[in-house]
């Protein structure tokens, strides 16, 4: 039996297909971290940690061991589970299966959006309780002042400065950027007397794209999208599981697991 216990639900695959479609679309609407980062996985529900390459451990060798023995330890980050429950009306399910009436999945979509926003907070800000450091606290973080983007002629300056700073740190790309909503829309204001926008001008420099990030309050994050850059590790992809009945409602859980594996120092720049 799967941990999702879908076979225990008193409704069929048609309902699960509608739920899967709704939560997938809602989560994609709210996520930005996965558009910014390279993604590893999904590894499965049983994966409880993301593991990076082994690195030499500090400390002294065993007495008398000489210089031949080296201790290497993998970099490990916990894979926290993000979980929410929503209710699904039993009458609505019956109406879909018997007469083909539309199934309203507003609660399911909102639960998925909230999990997606929590995922972005974890990837960008980290989570102290889970021992996860986010992109805004990345080792060797490069910081660039945001400045004023109201003038289209200056809107791209900070992002270009971030690229120059990463390049100077030996991180030569390719690059991707996530931008807070207010500043993202400023990139679409045309240069005076032209139809060209800062977004169009900048895009060739960002092979990984420039994404709107609702989870960022202000500024932008630029990452190196290569083997030396940070990665999002997905254990369980967002999925729905049957929890049982509560009166005339079915209880359905949404769950996923995700973490951030940091890249090499200096592979992330923050514009703020």
C-alpha angles and dihedrals in degrees: 000000000000119000087240090066092206090152088063093060117102092229135068142248093277090070093045090051091055091047093048091049093049097047093044093053094044094049092048089052092058103035122097104153094071091051089052101044137053107256126220119196153318087238096177139263092283094060108105101174141034113227129202130188121307115263130193112270120229122238135071128302122251109281111273094009094116122208099303098084118076128180116219123186127191120238105246130191123185116247102223119202117235111206140178134165127217135183125242119196113243091212091054091052091050091048091053095047097042104035106011095246115166115271113228109219101173093127092048092051093047091049089052092049091051092051090048090052090049089051091054092048089053093048096044103031102021126219119260094198091055094042092241121142114206133218091266088062098038119150111266092009114192112218126202126181112248100217124184116316096183090100109068088213090063101033095094097041096091094048091048089048089053090054091049091050093050091047090051088052089058096259103124101178160194092223139200130187137205115200131194112253099251093050092040091061091047087064089068096060105109123237111258112279094007141079091228116113130200088245091059091045094050100041097083089060092054108063089175092053136243111270132191109241114200088185093065114086093200141343128021144275121223121193137183108244098208138095089281094054131087120279137205110228116204119199104172116017113225107285142159126243132188115248102175138253134317109185109297093349134084115222115223126183126211117205140170137160126218141156142176122248108199121232129220116308110276096027094113129061125191123204110205 
